[in-house]
Amino acid sequence: MTTTAPAFTGSRANRGSWLALAVIGLAQLLVIVDMTIVSIALPAIQQELGMSDTGRQWVITGYTLAFGGLLLLGGRLADRLGRKNTLIVGALGFAIASAIGGAAPSAETLIAARVGQGAFAALLAPSAISLLTLIFTAPRERAKAFGIFSAIMMSGAALGLLAGGALTEYLDWRWCLYINLPIAIVAAVAGRYLLPNVEAHRRTRLDWLSGLLGSAGIVALVYALSEAATSGFGSGLVLGPLGVAVLLLACFVLRQARAANPLLPLRVVTERSRAAAFLTVAIAAFGMFGMFLFLTYQMQAIMGYGALRAGIAFLPLVAANVLMSTQVTGRLAARTGPRPLLITGLLLLAAAMLMLTWLTPESSYLGLLLPAELLLGLGAGLAMPTVLNAATTGVAASESGVASAFITTSQQVGASLGTALLNTIAAGATASVVGGGVAAATVHGFATASGWAAGILAVGAVGVGLLFRAPAPATVAP
């Protein structure tokens, strides 16, 4: 039976909408924080469970493969079954997987739990963004809601580092997983009562062949990029999966063009303004995750910061991002439109990476790292709310889930590519240094890769500017 689609009405409208946003933001925080909260605890996990270096990496890779590979299918399930239902199921499933991971007696159990977290996150994330687009329709409130939500998205990674450092240092690494339980349960219970019953398009058939092709293709791509970070792009372990990914994704695209009920209707991604938004989020993630990688190593390995101190050092980035996302971007968007904000946001990210080309072992936090963080926070705070708005404008209600999923898919692929490519460039530059010590060679690698990242972000800003055009008229939902 198809649910009706009431938003909030009467005097409850404003209050109900913002309470719903609080629930959606809490659910999204689970997904974003979990990308980094476990990373900082990996040394403690490896020691207690007796994991090899390869096994340790699968604690991260297992999550990202399941998450990235199942996002499109999760988005389509949200369209079909109702976004409120899939958000609640995703949050509860995430809680169960987190409990299993926290109690894991072995490496194998922990990795399986992380795969489970990724799978339920792939159901939860597109449900959250889709609900947001359907609840907030008035331009001013929509811009404000997207600003708050993007602040959660872009700041969650830094908050994960802070929480992970504190929990690992003062409690135990297992609390990096247990902490998800109360958050997920509150999100699910509050969602049951505070989220509106938006329409479920049960007539939308699921194309399971497309789901298999798309999921397998993205898994192969993310795996290849993850492996490239340690083995290099010339390795057979990278080239093999990369070739498989290209083949599977090509078949997926052909299937979408011909299928009566495609998993990802090509009109969702080929409209120029939306394509520019998807490109923006991919390029922003490319630079942002590269910067997190370099700054984390710089603080801990070179500057001697502990895990908690390194997490605290990222807080100015969070503050700059929240300020820009919630107080500035919405006001600017009403005056300038999306295109200048997307371009400027990427250029600010490029400027942040350009600053890191000056890194040396003697670089200070206040003199270099802090200004770079502030630029990153401001750039992401300018670009990401605009991305959410541009990528979901004009999308049919029956396709909002899969469109929302493609935002996160673009972010996931961009982050994986950035981590792999920039790590490879840094390793090559480090190896080329003769003399000067290990620290100097390592930091030279970071600085070199940062220069490449700055160039790619700047070129991406030009590409987005050329691609973007005024949003298409809203599509009438079938």
BELURTA-V213573 format. One record per residue. PHI is phi in degrees with one decimal (NA if undefined). PSI is psi in degrees with one decimal (none if undefined). D_LAST is the distance of its C-alpha to the last C-alpha in Angstrom with 2 decimals. Layout:
phi->PHI psi->PSI d_last->D_LAST
phi->PHI psi->PSI d_last->D_LAST
This chain:
phi->NA psi->135.0 d_last->16.80
phi->-83.0 psi->130.4 d_last->13.77
phi->-76.4 psi->155.4 d_last->15.20
phi->-76.0 psi->177.0 d_last->14.49
phi->-125.5 psi->49.3 d_last->13.80
phi->-76.6 psi->137.0 d_last->16.97
phi->-87.6 psi->-150.2 d_last->18.55
phi->-94.2 psi->142.7 d_last->22.22
phi->-126.6 psi->163.4 d_last->23.53
phi->66.6 psi->-151.7 d_last->26.93
phi->-69.8 psi->-16.4 d_last->29.93
phi->-81.3 psi->-8.3 d_last->28.59
phi->-55.5 psi->-56.1 d_last->25.76
phi->-65.4 psi->-49.1 d_last->27.77
phi->-62.2 psi->-44.8 d_last->29.82
phi->-63.3 psi->-39.2 d_last->27.01
phi->-62.9 psi->-43.9 d_last->24.93
phi->-74.7 psi->-29.7 d_last->28.01
phi->-66.5 psi->-39.0 d_last->29.01
phi->-62.4 psi->-40.4 d_last->25.64
phi->-60.5 psi->-38.7 d_last->26.28
phi->-61.2 psi->-41.6 d_last->29.68
phi->-66.4 psi->-45.5 d_last->28.30
phi->-62.6 psi->-42.8 d_last->25.76
phi->-63.8 psi->-39.1 d_last->28.60
phi->-63.8 psi->-42.3 d_last->30.96
phi->-64.8 psi->-42.5 d_last->28.68
phi->-65.6 psi->-33.0 d_last->28.18
phi->-60.6 psi->-35.1 d_last->31.94
phi->-54.4 psi->-48.4 d_last->32.53
phi->-67.3 psi->-46.5 d_last->30.82
phi->-72.0 psi->-46.7 d_last->32.45
phi->-61.1 psi->-37.3 d_last->35.91
phi->-69.5 psi->-13.5 d_last->36.15
phi->-69.9 psi->-26.2 d_last->35.96
phi->-122.2 psi->-21.3 d_last->39.41
phi->-63.4 psi->-32.9 d_last->41.09
phi->-80.7 psi->-28.7 d_last->42.28
phi->-56.8 psi->-43.1 d_last->43.34
phi->-73.7 psi->-15.7 d_last->46.22
phi->-96.1 psi->1.7 d_last->47.45
phi->-57.8 psi->-42.3 d_last->47.64
phi->-57.9 psi->-42.4 d_last->51.44
phi->-67.5 psi->-39.2 d_last->52.06
phi->-62.5 psi->-46.7 d_last->49.64
phi->-60.7 psi->-41.4 d_last->51.30
phi->-68.2 psi->-45.3 d_last->54.74
phi->-70.1 psi->-40.0 d_last->54.13
phi->-93.1 psi->0.9 d_last->52.24
phi->62.9 psi->43.4 d_last->54.39
phi->-87.0 psi->148.2 d_last->51.57
phi->-76.8 psi->171.1 d_last->52.18
phi->-62.7 psi->-37.4 d_last->50.75
phi->-65.7 psi->-45.2 d_last->48.18
phi->-62.4 psi->-38.6 d_last->47.22
phi->-59.1 psi->-42.9 d_last->47.00
phi->-63.8 psi->-31.5 d_last->44.46
phi->-70.6 psi->-15.8 d_last->42.24
phi->-62.4 psi->-35.5 d_last->41.86
phi->-86.3 psi->-47.4 d_last->39.74
phi->-63.8 psi->-38.0 d_last->38.37
phi->-58.8 psi->-40.4 d_last->37.20
phi->-67.6 psi->-49.2 d_last->34.95
phi->-67.5 psi->-35.1 d_last->33.55
phi->-66.0 psi->-47.3 d_last->32.93
phi->-65.5 psi->-42.2 d_last->30.98
phi->-64.2 psi->-53.9 d_last->29.04
phi->-65.4 psi->-39.6 d_last->28.20
phi->-70.5 psi->-29.4 d_last->27.60
phi->-104.0 psi->3.3 d_last->25.14
phi->-61.3 psi->-47.4 d_last->23.05
phi->-63.4 psi->-41.8 d_last->20.12
phi->-64.7 psi->-40.1 d_last->20.12
phi->-62.3 psi->-39.4 d_last->20.48
phi->-64.6 psi->-40.7 d_last->17.48
phi->-69.7 psi->-36.4 d_last->15.26
phi->-63.2 psi->-36.8 d_last->17.02
phi->-63.3 psi->-41.1 d_last->16.29
phi->-61.2 psi->-40.9 d_last->12.50
phi->-79.9 psi->-41.3 d_last->13.12
phi->-97.7 psi->-11.6 d_last->16.07
phi->103.8 psi->126.7 d_last->15.62
phi->-67.4 psi->-34.0 d_last->17.26
phi->-63.0 psi->-44.8 d_last->20.07
phi->-62.0 psi->-46.2 d_last->21.05
phi->-72.2 psi->-30.4 d_last->21.20
phi->-65.5 psi->-43.3 d_last->23.10
phi->-64.9 psi->-46.4 d_last->25.63
phi->-62.6 psi->-41.4 d_last->26.11
phi->-62.3 psi->-41.9 d_last->26.46
phi->-66.4 psi->-43.9 d_last->29.04
phi->-67.3 psi->-41.7 d_last->31.04
phi->-62.3 psi->-39.1 d_last->31.07
phi->-61.9 psi->-40.0 d_last->32.22
phi->-63.6 psi->-43.3 d_last->34.98
phi->-63.7 psi->-46.2 d_last->36.19
phi->-62.4 psi->-37.6 d_last->36.34
phi->-65.8 psi->-40.1 d_last->38.19
phi->-63.5 psi->-42.1 d_last->40.69
phi->-63.6 psi->-43.3 d_last->41.41
phi->-64.8 psi->-40.6 d_last->41.90
phi->-64.2 psi->-32.8 d_last->44.17
phi->-94.3 psi->6.7 d_last->46.35
phi->-57.3 psi->125.6 d_last->46.34
phi->-86.6 psi->-10.3 d_last->49.83
phi->-145.7 psi->165.5 d_last->49.27
phi->-62.8 psi->-39.7 d_last->47.51
phi->-62.5 psi->-41.8 d_last->45.47
phi->-65.0 psi->-42.0 d_last->44.10
phi->-63.1 psi->-44.7 d_last->43.24
phi->-63.8 psi->-41.8 d_last->41.38
phi->-61.5 psi->-40.4 d_last->39.42
phi->-65.1 psi->-37.9 d_last->38.52
phi->-66.2 psi->-37.2 d_last->37.38
phi->-62.3 psi->-42.4 d_last->35.08
phi->-62.0 psi->-41.8 d_last->33.68
phi->-58.2 psi->-44.9 d_last->33.21
phi->-62.4 psi->-40.2 d_last->31.30
phi->-64.9 psi->-45.1 d_last->28.98
phi->-72.5 psi->-30.0 d_last->28.12
phi->-64.0 psi->-34.3 d_last->27.89
phi->-68.5 psi->-21.6 d_last->25.19
phi->-86.1 psi->-35.9 d_last->23.14
phi->-76.2 psi->-45.8 d_last->24.19
phi->-60.4 psi->-51.9 d_last->23.86
phi->-66.8 psi->-28.2 d_last->20.13
phi->-63.2 psi->-40.7 d_last->19.47
phi->-64.9 psi->-50.0 d_last->21.77
phi->-65.8 psi->-40.2 d_last->20.34
phi->-63.1 psi->-43.6 d_last->16.71
phi->-59.4 psi->-40.2 d_last->17.98
phi->-60.1 psi->-43.9 d_last->19.91
phi->-68.6 psi->-28.4 d_last->17.11
phi->-86.9 psi->-26.2 d_last->15.19
phi->-81.0 psi->-43.2 d_last->18.51
phi->-102.7 psi->107.9 d_last->20.06
phi->-114.8 psi->-25.9 d_last->18.27
phi->-69.2 psi->132.4 d_last->21.43
phi->-52.6 psi->-46.3 d_last->22.92
phi->-66.7 psi->-47.3 d_last->26.38
phi->-67.3 psi->-36.2 d_last->25.49
phi->-61.9 psi->-44.9 d_last->22.90
phi->-63.4 psi->-41.3 d_last->25.70
phi->-66.4 psi->-42.9 d_last->28.17
phi->-63.8 psi->-42.9 d_last->26.07
phi->-64.7 psi->-34.5 d_last->25.37
phi->-63.3 psi->-45.7 d_last->29.12
phi->-64.8 psi->-44.2 d_last->30.16
phi->-65.4 psi->-41.6 d_last->27.80
phi->-68.2 psi->-30.9 d_last->28.91
phi->-61.8 psi->-38.5 d_last->32.49
phi->-66.2 psi->-45.5 d_last->31.99
phi->-60.7 psi->-48.4 d_last->30.47
phi->-84.5 psi->-19.0 d_last->33.20
phi->-96.8 psi->-15.5 d_last->36.09
phi->-60.2 psi->-35.5 d_last->35.46
phi->-63.4 psi->-43.4 d_last->37.23
phi->-67.0 psi->-39.6 d_last->40.34
phi->-63.9 psi->-33.9 d_last->40.28
phi->-63.0 psi->-41.4 d_last->40.12
phi->-62.6 psi->-41.9 d_last->43.27
phi->-65.3 psi->-49.4 d_last->44.99
phi->-64.6 psi->-42.5 d_last->44.11
phi->-61.8 psi->-41.7 d_last->44.94
phi->-63.5 psi->-44.9 d_last->48.26
phi->-65.8 psi->-46.8 d_last->49.23
phi->-65.4 psi->-41.1 d_last->48.32
phi->-67.7 psi->-39.3 d_last->50.04
phi->-75.4 psi->-36.9 d_last->53.11
phi->-108.0 psi->-19.7 d_last->53.70
phi->-120.0 psi->-97.7 d_last->52.18
phi->-162.5 psi->152.1 d_last->51.04
phi->-58.9 psi->-26.5 d_last->48.33
phi->-63.5 psi->-25.3 d_last->46.77
phi->-71.1 psi->-16.0 d_last->45.74
phi->-65.6 psi->-21.8 d_last->43.39
phi->-99.4 psi->-41.9 d_last->41.30
phi->-62.5 psi->-28.9 d_last->42.33
phi->-61.1 psi->-22.2 d_last->41.25
phi->-70.1 psi->-26.3 d_last->37.60
phi->-61.6 psi->-55.8 d_last->38.09
phi->-62.8 psi->-36.1 d_last->38.48
phi->-63.9 psi->-47.2 d_last->35.73
phi->-65.8 psi->-41.3 d_last->33.20
phi->-66.6 psi->-43.1 d_last->34.29
phi->-61.5 psi->-43.6 d_last->34.13
phi->-61.9 psi->-42.3 d_last->30.61
phi->-68.4 psi->-46.1 d_last->29.44
phi->-68.0 psi->-45.9 d_last->31.28
phi->-64.1 psi->-36.6 d_last->30.38
phi->-63.1 psi->-35.1 d_last->26.72
phi->-58.9 psi->-35.8 d_last->26.85
phi->-104.0 psi->-24.3 d_last->27.98
phi->-104.8 psi->-19.5 d_last->26.82
phi->-86.3 psi->140.9 d_last->23.24
phi->-75.0 psi->157.4 d_last->20.51
phi->-86.7 psi->87.4 d_last->18.26
phi->-80.4 psi->162.4 d_last->14.86
phi->-63.7 psi->136.1 d_last->11.82
phi->-103.7 psi->124.4 d_last->12.14
phi->-93.7 psi->78.1 d_last->9.35
phi->-72.0 psi->-13.0 d_last->11.95
phi->-78.3 psi->-11.7 d_last->10.14
phi->-72.9 psi->110.8 d_last->10.07
phi->-77.8 psi->146.4 d_last->13.43
phi->-91.6 psi->124.6 d_last->16.12
phi->-91.1 psi->94.8 d_last->17.96
phi->-67.5 psi->-31.0 d_last->21.42
phi->-65.0 psi->-42.7 d_last->23.21
phi->-61.9 psi->-40.1 d_last->21.24
phi->-60.5 psi->-42.0 d_last->22.02
phi->-65.9 psi->-46.7 d_last->25.66
phi->-63.8 psi->-46.7 d_last->25.96
phi->-66.5 psi->-45.8 d_last->24.36
phi->-64.4 psi->-46.6 d_last->26.25
phi->-63.9 psi->-39.4 d_last->29.50
phi->-64.3 psi->-44.6 d_last->29.28
phi->-69.6 psi->-38.4 d_last->28.82
phi->-59.5 psi->-46.2 d_last->31.53
phi->-62.3 psi->-40.1 d_last->33.86
phi->-66.8 psi->-48.7 d_last->33.25
phi->-64.5 psi->-38.0 d_last->33.82
phi->-63.5 psi->-45.7 d_last->36.83
phi->-59.8 psi->-43.2 d_last->38.33
phi->-68.9 psi->-36.0 d_last->38.03
phi->-66.3 psi->-41.9 d_last->39.51
phi->-68.0 psi->-32.9 d_last->42.35
phi->-62.8 psi->-28.0 d_last->42.99
phi->-63.5 psi->-26.5 d_last->43.92
phi->-112.4 psi->-31.3 d_last->46.99
phi->-100.5 psi->-16.6 d_last->47.68
phi->88.9 psi->155.5 d_last->46.86
phi->-72.4 psi->-14.3 d_last->44.56
phi->-86.6 psi->-4.1 d_last->47.24
phi->-73.1 psi->145.0 d_last->47.32
phi->-62.8 psi->-28.6 d_last->46.30
phi->-68.5 psi->-15.8 d_last->44.48
phi->-100.8 psi->-48.1 d_last->42.20
phi->-65.2 psi->-37.0 d_last->42.09
phi->-62.0 psi->-58.9 d_last->41.31
phi->-60.3 psi->-32.7 d_last->38.19
phi->-65.5 psi->-41.2 d_last->37.14
phi->-64.1 psi->-42.4 d_last->37.36
phi->-62.0 psi->-41.0 d_last->35.41
phi->-62.2 psi->-44.0 d_last->32.68
phi->-61.2 psi->-44.5 d_last->32.45
phi->-64.0 psi->-48.2 d_last->32.27
phi->-65.6 psi->-41.3 d_last->29.65
phi->-70.5 psi->-32.3 d_last->27.38
phi->-64.8 psi->-42.8 d_last->27.82
phi->-64.2 psi->-37.2 d_last->26.80
phi->-61.2 psi->-47.3 d_last->23.76
phi->-62.1 psi->-43.9 d_last->22.64
phi->-60.8 psi->-39.5 d_last->23.34
phi->-64.7 psi->-40.0 d_last->21.36
phi->-66.4 psi->-32.3 d_last->18.24
phi->-72.2 psi->-24.0 d_last->18.68
phi->-110.4 psi->-22.5 d_last->18.97
phi->-71.3 psi->146.0 d_last->17.01
phi->-69.4 psi->-36.0 d_last->14.02
phi->-127.3 psi->74.8 d_last->12.62
phi->-65.8 psi->150.1 d_last->14.61
phi->-65.7 psi->-41.5 d_last->15.81
phi->-126.8 psi->92.4 d_last->15.70
phi->-54.7 psi->127.7 d_last->13.52
phi->-63.1 psi->-23.6 d_last->16.24
phi->-64.1 psi->-22.7 d_last->14.34
phi->-66.8 psi->-36.9 d_last->14.49
phi->-104.3 psi->-14.4 d_last->18.28
phi->-92.9 psi->-16.4 d_last->19.28
phi->-62.6 psi->131.5 d_last->18.33
phi->-62.6 psi->-40.3 d_last->21.88
phi->-66.7 psi->-39.4 d_last->21.77
phi->-69.4 psi->-40.4 d_last->19.95
phi->-58.7 psi->-40.6 d_last->22.35
phi->-64.2 psi->-37.8 d_last->25.21
phi->-66.3 psi->-44.3 d_last->24.15
phi->-62.7 psi->-40.0 d_last->24.02
phi->-63.5 psi->-39.7 d_last->27.37
phi->-61.0 psi->-46.5 d_last->28.81
phi->-67.8 psi->-34.8 d_last->28.20
phi->-65.6 psi->-45.5 d_last->29.65
phi->-69.9 psi->-38.8 d_last->32.70
phi->-61.9 psi->-43.5 d_last->33.23
phi->-64.8 psi->-36.8 d_last->33.29
phi->-54.0 psi->-52.3 d_last->35.65
phi->-73.6 psi->-40.1 d_last->38.12
phi->-65.6 psi->-46.1 d_last->37.72
phi->-71.4 psi->-30.3 d_last->38.34
phi->-63.2 psi->-41.0 d_last->41.17
phi->-67.0 psi->-42.3 d_last->42.72
phi->-57.3 psi->-43.4 d_last->42.47
phi->-59.7 psi->-50.9 d_last->44.19
phi->-68.5 psi->-43.1 d_last->47.03
phi->-68.3 psi->-35.8 d_last->47.61
phi->-63.3 psi->-46.1 d_last->47.70
phi->-66.3 psi->-41.3 d_last->50.32
phi->-59.7 psi->-45.1 d_last->52.20
phi->-68.7 psi->-45.1 d_last->52.52
phi->-87.1 psi->-47.1 d_last->53.46
phi->-81.4 psi->-34.4 d_last->55.27
phi->-98.3 psi->-45.2 d_last->56.92
phi->-92.2 psi->-8.6 d_last->57.30
phi->78.4 psi->20.0 d_last->57.96
phi->-71.3 psi->144.5 d_last->55.35
phi->-77.1 psi->172.0 d_last->54.61
phi->-60.1 psi->-43.1 d_last->51.09
phi->-69.1 psi->-43.5 d_last->50.86
phi->-63.1 psi->-38.3 d_last->52.37
phi->-64.0 psi->-41.0 d_last->49.97
phi->-62.5 psi->-43.1 d_last->47.01
phi->-62.9 psi->-35.0 d_last->48.49
phi->-65.5 psi->-17.0 d_last->49.00
phi->-87.7 psi->-7.0 d_last->45.23
phi->-61.4 psi->-36.6 d_last->44.73
phi->-59.5 psi->-33.8 d_last->45.21
phi->-60.4 psi->-45.4 d_last->42.23
phi->-60.7 psi->-45.1 d_last->40.15
phi->-62.9 psi->-43.9 d_last->41.59
phi->-64.1 psi->-39.2 d_last->40.90
phi->-66.0 psi->-45.6 d_last->37.31
phi->-63.3 psi->-43.6 d_last->36.68
phi->-60.6 psi->-49.1 d_last->38.45
phi->-66.8 psi->-44.8 d_last->36.53
phi->-64.3 psi->-41.6 d_last->33.07
phi->-95.2 psi->-24.8 d_last->33.47
phi->-111.8 psi->-22.0 d_last->35.88
phi->-116.9 psi->-48.1 d_last->35.59
phi->-60.1 psi->-44.0 d_last->32.37
phi->-61.0 psi->-40.9 d_last->30.17
phi->-66.4 psi->-41.3 d_last->32.83
phi->-67.0 psi->-38.8 d_last->33.20
phi->-60.8 psi->-36.3 d_last->29.50
phi->-65.8 psi->-24.9 d_last->29.45
phi->-96.0 psi->-38.6 d_last->32.34
phi->-105.3 psi->-21.6 d_last->31.86
phi->83.3 psi->173.6 d_last->28.20
phi->-71.8 psi->-36.7 d_last->27.16
phi->-55.9 psi->-51.3 d_last->29.04
phi->-61.3 psi->-32.3 d_last->32.61
phi->-71.4 psi->-39.9 d_last->31.89
phi->-62.1 psi->-46.1 d_last->30.54
phi->-64.8 psi->-48.4 d_last->33.58
phi->-64.2 psi->-39.8 d_last->36.08
phi->-59.0 psi->-46.0 d_last->34.87
phi->-65.8 psi->-36.3 d_last->35.40
phi->-68.5 psi->-34.1 d_last->38.75
phi->-66.4 psi->-39.1 d_last->39.91
phi->-63.5 psi->-40.5 d_last->39.14
phi->-61.6 psi->-40.3 d_last->41.10
phi->-63.7 psi->-37.7 d_last->43.94
phi->-62.3 psi->-45.1 d_last->44.05
phi->-68.4 psi->-33.5 d_last->44.43
phi->-63.8 psi->-37.9 d_last->46.98
phi->-61.0 psi->-33.8 d_last->49.06
phi->-73.4 psi->-8.3 d_last->49.25
phi->-69.4 psi->-13.0 d_last->51.07
phi->-91.1 psi->5.4 d_last->54.07
phi->-60.0 psi->137.0 d_last->54.09
phi->-139.2 psi->167.9 d_last->57.53
phi->-61.4 psi->-21.0 d_last->59.00
phi->-94.1 psi->-0.4 d_last->60.56
phi->-58.4 psi->140.3 d_last->57.40
phi->-97.4 psi->159.2 d_last->57.07
phi->-65.7 psi->-49.7 d_last->54.10
phi->-70.0 psi->-33.1 d_last->54.66
phi->-79.6 psi->-28.2 d_last->55.58
phi->-136.1 psi->-50.0 d_last->52.72
phi->-66.6 psi->-42.6 d_last->50.29
phi->-62.8 psi->-48.6 d_last->49.44
phi->-59.4 psi->-38.1 d_last->48.67
phi->-64.8 psi->-41.4 d_last->46.46
phi->-60.7 psi->-43.5 d_last->44.56
phi->-63.6 psi->-41.4 d_last->44.07
phi->-62.6 psi->-41.2 d_last->42.69
phi->-62.4 psi->-45.7 d_last->40.26
phi->-62.5 psi->-41.5 d_last->39.09
phi->-68.2 psi->-42.1 d_last->38.69
phi->-64.4 psi->-45.7 d_last->36.85
phi->-66.0 psi->-37.0 d_last->34.37
phi->-67.7 psi->-24.3 d_last->33.96
phi->-83.1 psi->-41.7 d_last->33.14
phi->-81.4 psi->-43.0 d_last->30.77
phi->-69.3 psi->-42.8 d_last->28.73
phi->-60.8 psi->-35.5 d_last->27.19
phi->-66.8 psi->-39.2 d_last->26.28
phi->-59.3 psi->-48.3 d_last->24.72
phi->-59.5 psi->-40.2 d_last->22.47
phi->-69.8 psi->-50.8 d_last->21.30
phi->-65.9 psi->-36.0 d_last->20.94
phi->-74.8 psi->-18.1 d_last->19.27
phi->-113.8 psi->-3.0 d_last->16.38
phi->-73.8 psi->131.9 d_last->16.02
phi->80.4 psi->5.9 d_last->13.00
phi->-86.3 psi->135.5 d_last->11.12
phi->-59.4 psi->145.1 d_last->7.46
phi->-57.9 psi->-34.3 d_last->8.13
phi->-73.1 psi->-8.0 d_last->7.24
phi->-120.9 psi->8.6 d_last->9.79
phi->-67.8 psi->-31.5 d_last->12.27
phi->-65.2 psi->-47.6 d_last->14.59
phi->-72.3 psi->-32.3 d_last->15.27
phi->-64.5 psi->-41.9 d_last->15.65
phi->-63.8 psi->-38.8 d_last->18.06
phi->-62.6 psi->-35.9 d_last->19.79
phi->-71.0 psi->-25.1 d_last->20.49
phi->-60.8 psi->-50.0 d_last->22.31
phi->-69.5 psi->-35.1 d_last->24.63
phi->-61.6 psi->-43.8 d_last->24.98
phi->-61.2 psi->-41.7 d_last->26.12
phi->-63.8 psi->-42.1 d_last->28.52
phi->-65.1 psi->-45.6 d_last->29.85
phi->-66.3 psi->-42.0 d_last->30.56
phi->-61.5 psi->-42.1 d_last->32.11
phi->-65.0 psi->-42.3 d_last->34.31
phi->-64.7 psi->-42.9 d_last->35.45
phi->-65.3 psi->-42.9 d_last->36.27
phi->-61.9 psi->-46.0 d_last->38.10
phi->-60.9 psi->-45.5 d_last->40.12
phi->-68.7 psi->-51.6 d_last->41.09
phi->-67.7 psi->-45.9 d_last->41.88
phi->-69.4 psi->-34.8 d_last->43.66
phi->-65.6 psi->-39.7 d_last->45.61
phi->-64.3 psi->-44.6 d_last->46.73
phi->-62.3 psi->-43.8 d_last->47.84
phi->-63.1 psi->-42.6 d_last->49.64
phi->-63.6 psi->-41.4 d_last->51.42
phi->-64.4 psi->-42.0 d_last->52.58
phi->-67.2 psi->-36.8 d_last->53.88
phi->-64.0 psi->-43.2 d_last->55.64
phi->-66.2 psi->-23.9 d_last->57.33
phi->-80.3 psi->-11.5 d_last->58.63
phi->-80.2 psi->129.5 d_last->60.63
phi->-110.7 psi->119.4 d_last->64.32
phi->77.3 psi->174.2 d_last->66.25
phi->94.6 psi->-10.9 d_last->65.42
phi->96.3 psi->160.1 d_last->64.36
phi->-65.5 psi->-43.6 d_last->61.23
phi->-61.5 psi->-44.6 d_last->59.71
phi->-64.0 psi->-40.8 d_last->60.13
phi->-65.8 psi->-41.9 d_last->58.64
phi->-63.4 psi->-46.2 d_last->55.62
phi->-68.3 psi->-34.1 d_last->54.90
phi->-59.8 psi->-38.4 d_last->55.40
phi->-62.5 psi->-44.3 d_last->52.60
phi->-59.6 psi->-45.6 d_last->50.29
phi->-64.7 psi->-40.5 d_last->51.24
phi->-64.6 psi->-47.3 d_last->50.71
phi->-63.3 psi->-34.4 d_last->47.26
phi->-63.6 psi->-37.4 d_last->46.34
phi->-62.8 psi->-43.6 d_last->47.31
phi->-61.2 psi->-42.9 d_last->45.01
phi->-61.8 psi->-41.4 d_last->42.14
phi->-60.8 psi->-42.8 d_last->42.87
phi->-64.6 psi->-42.9 d_last->42.77
phi->-65.0 psi->-40.7 d_last->39.48
phi->-64.3 psi->-39.8 d_last->37.87
phi->-66.8 psi->-42.9 d_last->39.32
phi->-63.3 psi->-39.6 d_last->38.10
phi->-61.5 psi->-38.3 d_last->34.63
phi->-62.3 psi->-40.4 d_last->34.72
phi->-64.9 psi->-44.0 d_last->35.57
phi->-61.3 psi->-42.0 d_last->32.78
phi->-63.9 psi->-40.5 d_last->30.17
phi->-62.7 psi->-38.1 d_last->31.64
phi->-73.8 psi->-33.0 d_last->31.41
phi->-80.6 psi->-36.5 d_last->27.87
phi->-69.5 psi->142.1 d_last->26.25
phi->-141.2 psi->174.0 d_last->24.98
phi->-56.7 psi->140.5 d_last->23.31
phi->-55.7 psi->143.4 d_last->19.76
phi->-69.0 psi->157.1 d_last->17.04
phi->-58.9 psi->150.3 d_last->15.17
phi->-59.1 psi->139.2 d_last->12.34
phi->-85.1 psi->136.1 d_last->8.94
phi->-79.1 psi->125.7 d_last->6.35
phi->-65.1 psi->137.1 d_last->3.81
phi->-70.3 psi->none d_last->0.00
